[in-house]
Amino acid sequence: REAFGSGGDLLFGAFTIADAMYAPVVSRFMTYGVQLDSICSANAEAILALPAMQEWIAAAKSETETIESYTNPIE
């Protein structure tokens, strides 16, 4: 990140496939309340702010199918 990420809060500064691959991990970090350091937190916030992530989160929240035995749904 020090060598290639000086252009912003995403992994390599600008959006790359690495951010797309990491987006589901960021989602899980937020769902499970993982405490992140300041650099990782800034990266997670940048990924969550991407329009595609906002669309994905909105679609997940509007999902109507549920699994009865699952007791911790996304809010």
N, CA, C and O atoms as CSV, one atom per row, in Angstrom:
chain,resi,resn,atom,element,x,y,z
A,1,ARG,N,N,0.824,-1.178,0.000
A,1,ARG,CA,C,0.000,0.000,0.000
A,1,ARG,C,C,0.878,1.255,0.000
A,1,ARG,O,O,0.553,2.235,-0.670
A,2,GLU,N,N,1.978,1.232,0.740
A,2,GLU,CA,C,2.877,2.392,0.752
A,2,GLU,C,C,3.454,2.658,-0.637
A,2,GLU,O,O,3.619,3.811,-1.035
A,3,ALA,N,N,3.759,1.592,-1.370
A,3,ALA,CA,C,4.385,1.756,-2.682
A,3,ALA,C,C,3.388,2.121,-3.775
A,3,ALA,O,O,3.745,2.836,-4.711
A,4,PHE,N,N,2.133,1.641,-3.678
A,4,PHE,CA,C,1.205,1.794,-4.794
A,4,PHE,C,C,-0.119,2.456,-4.442
A,4,PHE,O,O,-0.920,2.711,-5.341
A,5,GLY,N,N,-0.380,2.743,-3.179
A,5,GLY,CA,C,-1.693,3.230,-2.785
A,5,GLY,C,C,-1.770,4.686,-2.416
A,5,GLY,O,O,-2.661,5.081,-1.665
A,6,SER,N,N,-0.860,5.502,-2.924
A,6,SER,CA,C,-0.832,6.903,-2.501
A,6,SER,C,C,-1.917,7.766,-3.141
A,6,SER,O,O,-2.067,8.929,-2.766
A,7,GLY,N,N,-2.679,7.230,-4.097
A,7,GLY,CA,C,-3.669,8.040,-4.804
A,7,GLY,C,C,-5.043,8.053,-4.186
A,7,GLY,O,O,-5.966,8.613,-4.777
A,8,GLY,N,N,-5.222,7.458,-3.015
A,8,GLY,CA,C,-6.533,7.446,-2.381
A,8,GLY,C,C,-6.643,6.335,-1.364
A,8,GLY,O,O,-5.653,5.691,-1.018
A,9,ASP,N,N,-7.858,6.112,-0.886
A,9,ASP,CA,C,-8.069,5.132,0.181
A,9,ASP,C,C,-8.318,3.713,-0.317
A,9,ASP,O,O,-8.388,2.788,0.492
A,10,LEU,N,N,-8.454,3.518,-1.631
A,10,LEU,CA,C,-8.599,2.160,-2.146
A,10,LEU,C,C,-7.238,1.463,-2.096
A,10,LEU,O,O,-6.218,2.118,-1.883
A,11,LEU,N,N,-7.212,0.157,-2.289
A,11,LEU,CA,C,-5.981,-0.613,-2.060
A,11,LEU,C,C,-4.774,-0.082,-2.828
A,11,LEU,O,O,-3.675,0.002,-2.281
A,12,PHE,N,N,-4.979,0.278,-4.106
A,12,PHE,CA,C,-3.877,0.791,-4.923
A,12,PHE,C,C,-4.120,2.236,-5.343
A,12,PHE,O,O,-3.629,2.677,-6.382
A,13,GLY,N,N,-4.872,2.961,-4.542
A,13,GLY,CA,C,-5.172,4.356,-4.843
A,13,GLY,C,C,-6.444,4.475,-5.659
A,13,GLY,O,O,-7.491,4.850,-5.131
A,14,ALA,N,N,-6.361,4.155,-6.948
A,14,ALA,CA,C,-7.535,4.140,-7.828
A,14,ALA,C,C,-8.180,2.756,-7.778
A,14,ALA,O,O,-7.534,1.785,-7.385
A,15,PHE,N,N,-9.447,2.661,-8.173
A,15,PHE,CA,C,-10.170,1.388,-8.162
A,15,PHE,C,C,-9.489,0.378,-9.076
A,15,PHE,O,O,-9.140,0.691,-10.214
A,16,THR,N,N,-9.302,-0.849,-8.561
A,16,THR,CA,C,-8.748,-1.954,-9.349
A,16,THR,C,C,-9.542,-3.221,-9.052
A,16,THR,O,O,-10.432,-3.225,-8.201
A,17,ILE,N,N,-9.214,-4.281,-9.753
A,17,ILE,CA,C,-9.856,-5.574,-9.529
A,17,ILE,C,C,-9.615,-6.054,-8.097
A,17,ILE,O,O,-10.428,-6.801,-7.553
A,18,ALA,N,N,-8.515,-5.635,-7.487
A,18,ALA,CA,C,-8.241,-6.019,-6.095
A,18,ALA,C,C,-9.342,-5.500,-5.174
A,18,ALA,O,O,-9.743,-6.191,-4.238
A,19,ASP,N,N,-9.831,-4.292,-5.431
A,19,ASP,CA,C,-10.918,-3.733,-4.620
A,19,ASP,C,C,-12.207,-4.520,-4.837
A,19,ASP,O,O,-12.957,-4.765,-3.892
A,20,ALA,N,N,-12.463,-4.916,-6.083
A,20,ALA,CA,C,-13.658,-5.708,-6.384
A,20,ALA,C,C,-13.603,-7.057,-5.667
A,20,ALA,O,O,-14.615,-7.525,-5.147
A,21,MET,N,N,-12.437,-7.674,-5.639
A,21,MET,CA,C,-12.285,-8.967,-4.974
A,21,MET,C,C,-12.398,-8.832,-3.457
A,21,MET,O,O,-12.851,-9.758,-2.783
A,22,TYR,N,N,-11.991,-7.690,-2.921
A,22,TYR,CA,C,-11.975,-7.459,-1.480
A,22,TYR,C,C,-13.321,-6.966,-0.949
A,22,TYR,O,O,-13.564,-7.024,0.256
A,23,ALA,N,N,-14.196,-6.485,-1.829
A,23,ALA,CA,C,-15.478,-5.903,-1.411
A,23,ALA,C,C,-16.320,-6.843,-0.544
A,23,ALA,O,O,-16.858,-6.387,0.465
A,24,PRO,N,N,-16.466,-8.133,-0.881
A,24,PRO,CA,C,-17.245,-9.019,-0.004
A,24,PRO,C,C,-16.624,-9.184,1.386
A,24,PRO,O,O,-17.342,-9.373,2.368
A,25,VAL,N,N,-15.307,-9.115,1.469
A,25,VAL,CA,C,-14.631,-9.208,2.766
A,25,VAL,C,C,-14.972,-7.981,3.606
A,25,VAL,O,O,-15.247,-8.100,4.800
A,26,VAL,N,N,-14.955,-6.806,2.986
A,26,VAL,CA,C,-15.325,-5.572,3.684
A,26,VAL,C,C,-16.757,-5.678,4.198
A,26,VAL,O,O,-17.050,-5.283,5.326
A,27,SER,N,N,-17.639,-6.209,3.370
A,27,SER,CA,C,-19.032,-6.387,3.783
A,27,SER,C,C,-19.129,-7.265,5.026
A,27,SER,O,O,-19.894,-6.967,5.943
A,28,ARG,N,N,-18.368,-8.326,5.057
A,28,ARG,CA,C,-18.383,-9.219,6.228
A,28,ARG,C,C,-17.779,-8.540,7.456
A,28,ARG,O,O,-18.271,-8.710,8.572
A,29,PHE,N,N,-16.716,-7.774,7.246
A,29,PHE,CA,C,-16.148,-7.024,8.369
A,29,PHE,C,C,-17.207,-6.138,9.009
A,29,PHE,O,O,-17.307,-6.077,10.235
A,30,MET,N,N,-17.996,-5.454,8.192
A,30,MET,CA,C,-19.027,-4.558,8.711
A,30,MET,C,C,-20.151,-5.358,9.383
A,30,MET,O,O,-20.623,-4.984,10.457
A,31,THR,N,N,-20.574,-6.445,8.757
A,31,THR,CA,C,-21.648,-7.278,9.308
A,31,THR,C,C,-21.269,-7.827,10.674
A,31,THR,O,O,-22.093,-7.849,11.588
A,32,TYR,N,N,-20.018,-8.273,10.817
A,32,TYR,CA,C,-19.584,-8.902,12.058
A,32,TYR,C,C,-18.952,-7.922,13.043
A,32,TYR,O,O,-18.508,-8.333,14.115
A,33,GLY,N,N,-18.902,-6.639,12.704
A,33,GLY,CA,C,-18.380,-5.633,13.623
A,33,GLY,C,C,-16.894,-5.746,13.906
A,33,GLY,O,O,-16.450,-5.455,15.016
A,34,VAL,N,N,-16.120,-6.168,12.910
A,34,VAL,CA,C,-14.674,-6.295,13.090
A,34,VAL,C,C,-14.067,-4.901,13.278
A,34,VAL,O,O,-14.344,-3.985,12.503
A,35,GLN,N,N,-13.242,-4.754,14.308
A,35,GLN,CA,C,-12.566,-3.483,14.571
A,35,GLN,C,C,-11.356,-3.369,13.639
A,35,GLN,O,O,-10.490,-4.244,13.631
A,36,LEU,N,N,-11.302,-2.301,12.865
A,36,LEU,CA,C,-10.218,-2.095,11.911
A,36,LEU,C,C,-9.366,-0.906,12.339
A,36,LEU,O,O,-9.862,0.033,12.961
A,37,ASP,N,N,-8.084,-0.954,12.002
A,37,ASP,CA,C,-7.245,0.214,12.279
A,37,ASP,C,C,-7.631,1.346,11.324
A,37,ASP,O,O,-8.471,1.149,10.447
A,38,SER,N,N,-7.035,2.512,11.481
A,38,SER,CA,C,-7.466,3.687,10.718
A,38,SER,C,C,-7.263,3.536,9.214
A,38,SER,O,O,-8.109,3.978,8.437
A,39,ILE,N,N,-6.175,2.928,8.789
A,39,ILE,CA,C,-5.926,2.745,7.357
A,39,ILE,C,C,-6.930,1.763,6.770
A,39,ILE,O,O,-7.513,2.024,5.717
A,40,CYS,N,N,-7.134,0.636,7.443
A,40,CYS,CA,C,-8.089,-0.364,6.959
A,40,CYS,C,C,-9.516,0.170,6.996
A,40,CYS,O,O,-10.318,-0.126,6.111
A,41,SER,N,N,-9.825,0.950,8.010
A,41,SER,CA,C,-11.154,1.538,8.122
A,41,SER,C,C,-11.410,2.513,6.980
A,41,SER,O,O,-12.501,2.521,6.411
A,42,ALA,N,N,-10.426,3.329,6.638
A,42,ALA,CA,C,-10.567,4.264,5.517
A,42,ALA,C,C,-10.769,3.505,4.217
A,42,ALA,O,O,-11.570,3.908,3.373
A,43,ASN,N,N,-10.039,2.401,4.055
A,43,ASN,CA,C,-10.204,1.575,2.866
A,43,ASN,C,C,-11.596,0.966,2.817
A,43,ASN,O,O,-12.238,0.981,1.767
A,44,ALA,N,N,-12.069,0.433,3.930
A,44,ALA,CA,C,-13.399,-0.172,3.982
A,44,ALA,C,C,-14.471,0.863,3.658
A,44,ALA,O,O,-15.405,0.572,2.910
A,45,GLU,N,N,-14.346,2.056,4.208
A,45,GLU,CA,C,-15.322,3.115,3.935
A,45,GLU,C,C,-15.311,3.508,2.463
A,45,GLU,O,O,-16.364,3.768,1.882
A,46,ALA,N,N,-14.120,3.552,1.854
A,46,ALA,CA,C,-14.018,3.883,0.431
A,46,ALA,C,C,-14.690,2.813,-0.421
A,46,ALA,O,O,-15.377,3.134,-1.391
A,47,ILE,N,N,-14.498,1.550,-0.069
A,47,ILE,CA,C,-15.138,0.466,-0.812
A,47,ILE,C,C,-16.650,0.517,-0.631
A,47,ILE,O,O,-17.394,0.367,-1.600
A,48,LEU,N,N,-17.109,0.726,0.593
A,48,LEU,CA,C,-18.550,0.792,0.846
A,48,LEU,C,C,-19.204,1.977,0.151
A,48,LEU,O,O,-20.401,1.930,-0.135
A,49,ALA,N,N,-18.460,3.030,-0.128
A,49,ALA,CA,C,-19.002,4.217,-0.790
A,49,ALA,C,C,-19.084,4.078,-2.310
A,49,ALA,O,O,-19.696,4.915,-2.973
A,50,LEU,N,N,-18.475,3.034,-2.864
A,50,LEU,CA,C,-18.534,2.847,-4.314
A,50,LEU,C,C,-19.980,2.652,-4.764
A,50,LEU,O,O,-20.740,1.957,-4.090
A,51,PRO,N,N,-20.378,3.255,-5.893
A,51,PRO,CA,C,-21.755,3.099,-6.374
A,51,PRO,C,C,-22.186,1.638,-6.526
A,51,PRO,O,O,-23.323,1.292,-6.204
A,52,ALA,N,N,-21.296,0.791,-7.007
A,52,ALA,CA,C,-21.642,-0.627,-7.163
A,52,ALA,C,C,-21.910,-1.282,-5.814
A,52,ALA,O,O,-22.808,-2.116,-5.699
A,53,MET,N,N,-21.139,-0.910,-4.793
A,53,MET,CA,C,-21.373,-1.459,-3.450
A,53,MET,C,C,-22.689,-0.951,-2.890
A,53,MET,O,O,-23.432,-1.714,-2.272
A,54,GLN,N,N,-22.990,0.323,-3.097
A,54,GLN,CA,C,-24.249,0.878,-2.621
A,54,GLN,C,C,-25.432,0.158,-3.270
A,54,GLN,O,O,-26.436,-0.120,-2.614
A,55,GLU,N,N,-25.301,-0.138,-4.559
A,55,GLU,CA,C,-26.351,-0.878,-5.269
A,55,GLU,C,C,-26.481,-2.297,-4.716
A,55,GLU,O,O,-27.593,-2.787,-4.521
A,56,TRP,N,N,-25.362,-2.952,-4.466
A,56,TRP,CA,C,-25.359,-4.322,-3.956
A,56,TRP,C,C,-25.982,-4.372,-2.562
A,56,TRP,O,O,-26.774,-5.268,-2.268
A,57,ILE,N,N,-25.629,-3.417,-1.706
A,57,ILE,CA,C,-26.179,-3.360,-0.350
A,57,ILE,C,C,-27.679,-3.118,-0.395
A,57,ILE,O,O,-28.436,-3.756,0.337
A,58,ALA,N,N,-28.114,-2.193,-1.254
A,58,ALA,CA,C,-29.552,-1.908,-1.384
A,58,ALA,C,C,-30.306,-3.141,-1.870
A,58,ALA,O,O,-31.400,-3.431,-1.385
A,59,ALA,N,N,-29.728,-3.867,-2.824
A,59,ALA,CA,C,-30.369,-5.084,-3.322
A,59,ALA,C,C,-30.459,-6.142,-2.224
A,59,ALA,O,O,-31.466,-6.841,-2.116
A,60,ALA,N,N,-29.417,-6.262,-1.417
A,60,ALA,CA,C,-29.434,-7.235,-0.318
A,60,ALA,C,C,-30.506,-6.888,0.699
A,60,ALA,O,O,-31.203,-7.769,1.201
A,61,LYS,N,N,-30.639,-5.602,1.002
A,61,LYS,CA,C,-31.645,-5.174,1.978
A,61,LYS,C,C,-33.066,-5.378,1.474
A,61,LYS,O,O,-33.986,-5.559,2.272
A,62,SER,N,N,-33.253,-5.351,0.162
A,62,SER,CA,C,-34.600,-5.525,-0.385
A,62,SER,C,C,-34.936,-6.988,-0.674
A,62,SER,O,O,-36.047,-7.292,-1.107
A,63,GLU,N,N,-33.998,-7.881,-0.441
A,63,GLU,CA,C,-34.220,-9.315,-0.664
A,63,GLU,C,C,-35.332,-9.814,0.246
A,63,GLU,O,O,-35.351,-9.509,1.439
A,64,THR,N,N,-36.255,-10.578,-0.317
A,64,THR,CA,C,-37.392,-11.067,0.472
A,64,THR,C,C,-37.242,-12.517,0.923
A,64,THR,O,O,-37.902,-12.933,1.875
A,65,GLU,N,N,-36.396,-13.285,0.265
A,65,GLU,CA,C,-36.227,-14.683,0.670
A,65,GLU,C,C,-35.404,-14.745,1.950
A,65,GLU,O,O,-34.426,-14.012,2.098
A,66,THR,N,N,-35.791,-15.605,2.863
A,66,THR,CA,C,-35.064,-15.763,4.118
A,66,THR,C,C,-34.853,-17.238,4.414
A,66,THR,O,O,-35.523,-18.105,3.851
A,67,ILE,N,N,-33.924,-17.502,5.291
A,67,ILE,CA,C,-33.687,-18.848,5.796
A,67,ILE,C,C,-34.151,-18.827,7.243
A,67,ILE,O,O,-33.587,-18.100,8.061
A,68,GLU,N,N,-35.150,-19.597,7.566
A,68,GLU,CA,C,-35.775,-19.553,8.888
A,68,GLU,C,C,-34.789,-19.763,10.032
A,68,GLU,O,O,-34.925,-19.131,11.080
A,69,SER,N,N,-33.815,-20.624,9.857
A,69,SER,CA,C,-32.898,-20.925,10.954
A,69,SER,C,C,-31.820,-19.859,11.130
A,69,SER,O,O,-31.063,-19.903,12.100
A,70,TYR,N,N,-31.740,-18.911,10.213
A,70,TYR,CA,C,-30.736,-17.853,10.307
A,70,TYR,C,C,-31.258,-16.762,11.224
A,70,TYR,O,O,-32.332,-16.213,10.980
A,71,THR,N,N,-30.518,-16.439,12.271
A,71,THR,CA,C,-31.043,-15.520,13.284
A,71,THR,C,C,-30.373,-14.154,13.292
A,71,THR,O,O,-30.686,-13.336,14.157
A,72,ASN,N,N,-29.456,-13.875,12.356
A,72,ASN,CA,C,-28.755,-12.599,12.364
A,72,ASN,C,C,-28.795,-11.967,10.972
A,72,ASN,O,O,-27.760,-11.891,10.310
A,73,PRO,N,N,-29.962,-11.513,10.513
A,73,PRO,CA,C,-30.046,-10.956,9.156
A,73,PRO,C,C,-29.364,-9.595,9.045
A,73,PRO,O,O,-29.161,-8.899,10.039
A,74,ILE,N,N,-29.021,-9.240,7.826
A,74,ILE,CA,C,-28.465,-7.916,7.557
A,74,ILE,C,C,-29.574,-6.897,7.753
A,74,ILE,O,O,-30.687,-7.094,7.265
A,75,GLU,N,N,-29.291,-5.822,8.451
A,75,GLU,CA,C,-30.291,-4.777,8.678
A,75,GLU,C,C,-30.065,-3.618,7.752
A,75,GLU,O,O,-30.809,-2.638,7.795
